[in-house]
Amino acid sequence: MQLLNAMQKHIVMSIIIGMSLGFFLGLFVETAVLRDAVPILTFFMVFPMMVTLNYKSVLSKGNWKLQAVTQAVNFIYLPFLAYLFGIVFFAEYVNFRLGILLIALLPTSGMTVSWTVMAKGNVKEAIRMIVFGLILGALLTPFYIRFYLGAAIEIPFFSIFNQIIWVVFVPMGLGFLTQRVLVNRYGNERFHSTIKPLFPRFSTLAVVVLITLVMSFRAQMLVANPGILLVILVPVTLGYLVMLISVHGIGTWLFNREDRIALINGTMIRSLSLALAIALSVFSDSGPEVALVIALAYIIQVQLAAWYVKQSIKATT
């Protein structure tokens, strides 16, 4: 548990180590035989996140204006922005375009709440954003992929929808049942104080292992084209910066400080674990290349979110 805690606390370093290990592993070992482990790892990456969701938040009374603006940014502005970035930067790399589109289509994660708490934002609305964003993202992703990339890549529409049911909604149902069992067994207070914080650590472990496998699957490609990481990293970084600046402007214009912080964390923080799961489970052939974009996005997202929290705290002191 100490190792898992350290991995979660230093997730960027854990991912970099995993990527490096996977690269060297892929150079000397045939790791394709490990592809059968991907669905299992995918489940253990998504399921812990579902156990920690606050499902009751959907029905609670809240700031519907904030929620509407957040989901408009998530499902109108950001997918279109990802499409434009894909055309401009990845015109010859359709799998990379799919990667940034998946990032844009799956908003929020458990870190949305964590960053909002640290920045002293509207935590209640941030929690609701996670549930709304997760459900909408899962339902709309197949349609958006076909709409934006249908002319450039073969889209197995019903396969995507079927896999999303297994990747999102089955773990969600099992996560809800697990949460109810644990709350009934140990009580609500103990669940939230001691049991719930354990689950994200296992999700982080699955993320790091999957990213290690992704790098091992594409090690030979990276050797043949070493500049490809820079080709991915520059537009992904620029995309996050454009997203942060523009959403900060929207939040400043429409909301107070607490709601603005929730808006930014509910849009800038993407559900990269879910994007990774869909990439590897739905797109069996191109999945590792798609996942490579998502793996690099982890590094940018965490660093940018940490920087924004520090700036938010400084602005109040």
Secondary structure in CASP SS format (residue, H / E / C, confidence):
PFRMAT SS
TARGET T0000
AUTHOR 0000-0000-0000
METHOD secondary structure of the structure
MODEL  1
M C 1.00
Q H 1.00
L H 1.00
L H 1.00
N H 1.00
A H 1.00
M H 1.00
Q H 1.00
K H 1.00
H C 1.00
I H 1.00
V H 1.00
M H 1.00
S H 1.00
I H 1.00
I H 1.00
I H 1.00
G H 1.00
M H 1.00
S H 1.00
L H 1.00
G H 1.00
F H 1.00
F H 1.00
L H 1.00
G H 1.00
L H 1.00
F H 1.00
V C 1.00
E C 1.00
T H 1.00
A H 1.00
V H 1.00
L H 1.00
R H 1.00
D H 1.00
A H 1.00
V H 1.00
P H 1.00
I H 1.00
L H 1.00
T H 1.00
F H 1.00
F H 1.00
M H 1.00
V H 1.00
F H 1.00
P H 1.00
M H 1.00
M H 1.00
V H 1.00
T C 1.00
L C 1.00
N C 1.00
Y H 1.00
K H 1.00
S H 1.00
V H 1.00
L H 1.00
S C 1.00
K C 1.00
G C 1.00
N C 1.00
W H 1.00
K H 1.00
L H 1.00
Q H 1.00
A H 1.00
V H 1.00
T H 1.00
Q H 1.00
A H 1.00
V H 1.00
N H 1.00
F H 1.00
I H 1.00
Y H 1.00
L H 1.00
P H 1.00
F H 1.00
L H 1.00
A H 1.00
Y H 1.00
L H 1.00
F H 1.00
G H 1.00
I H 1.00
V H 1.00
F H 1.00
F C 1.00
A C 1.00
E C 1.00
Y C 1.00
V H 1.00
N H 1.00
F H 1.00
R H 1.00
L H 1.00
G H 1.00
I H 1.00
L H 1.00
L H 1.00
I H 1.00
A H 1.00
L H 1.00
L C 1.00
P E 1.00
T C 1.00
S C 1.00
G H 1.00
M H 1.00
T H 1.00
V H 1.00
S H 1.00
W H 1.00
T H 1.00
V H 1.00
M H 1.00
A C 1.00
K C 1.00
G C 1.00
N C 1.00
V H 1.00
K H 1.00
E H 1.00
A H 1.00
I H 1.00
R H 1.00
M H 1.00
I H 1.00
V H 1.00
F H 1.00
G H 1.00
L H 1.00
I H 1.00
L H 1.00
G H 1.00
A H 1.00
L H 1.00
L H 1.00
T H 1.00
P H 1.00
F H 1.00
Y H 1.00
I H 1.00
R H 1.00
F H 1.00
Y H 1.00
L H 1.00
G C 1.00
A C 1.00
A C 1.00
I C 1.00
E C 1.00
I C 1.00
P C 1.00
F H 1.00
F H 1.00
S H 1.00
I H 1.00
F H 1.00
N H 1.00
Q H 1.00
I H 1.00
I H 1.00
W H 1.00
V H 1.00
V H 1.00
F H 1.00
V H 1.00
P H 1.00
M H 1.00
G H 1.00
L H 1.00
G H 1.00
F H 1.00
L H 1.00
T H 1.00
Q H 1.00
R H 1.00
V H 1.00
L H 1.00
V H 1.00
N H 1.00
R H 1.00
Y H 1.00
G C 1.00
N H 1.00
E H 1.00
R H 1.00
F H 1.00
H H 1.00
S H 1.00
T H 1.00
I H 1.00
K H 1.00
P H 1.00
L H 1.00
F H 1.00
P H 1.00
R H 1.00
F H 1.00
S H 1.00
T H 1.00
L H 1.00
A H 1.00
V H 1.00
V H 1.00
V H 1.00
L H 1.00
I H 1.00
T H 1.00
L H 1.00
V H 1.00
M H 1.00
S H 1.00
F H 1.00
R C 1.00
A H 1.00
Q H 1.00
M H 1.00
L H 1.00
V H 1.00
A H 1.00
N C 1.00
P C 1.00
G C 1.00
I H 1.00
L H 1.00
L H 1.00
V H 1.00
I H 1.00
L H 1.00
V H 1.00
P H 1.00
V H 1.00
T H 1.00
L H 1.00
G H 1.00
Y H 1.00
L H 1.00
V H 1.00
M H 1.00
L H 1.00
I H 1.00
S H 1.00
V H 1.00
H H 1.00
G H 1.00
I H 1.00
G H 1.00
T H 1.00
W H 1.00
L H 1.00
F C 1.00
N C 1.00
R H 1.00
E H 1.00
D H 1.00
R H 1.00
I H 1.00
A H 1.00
L H 1.00
I H 1.00
N H 1.00
G H 1.00
T H 1.00
M H 1.00
I C 1.00
R E 1.00
S C 1.00
L H 1.00
S H 1.00
L H 1.00
A H 1.00
L H 1.00
A H 1.00
I H 1.00
A H 1.00
L H 1.00
S H 1.00
V H 1.00
F C 1.00
S C 1.00
D C 1.00
S C 1.00
G H 1.00
P H 1.00
E H 1.00
V H 1.00
A H 1.00
L H 1.00
V H 1.00
I H 1.00
A H 1.00
L H 1.00
A H 1.00
Y H 1.00
I H 1.00
I H 1.00
Q H 1.00
V H 1.00
Q H 1.00
L H 1.00
A H 1.00
A H 1.00
W H 1.00
Y H 1.00
V H 1.00
K H 1.00
Q H 1.00
S H 1.00
I H 1.00
K H 1.00
A H 1.00
T H 1.00
T C 1.00
END
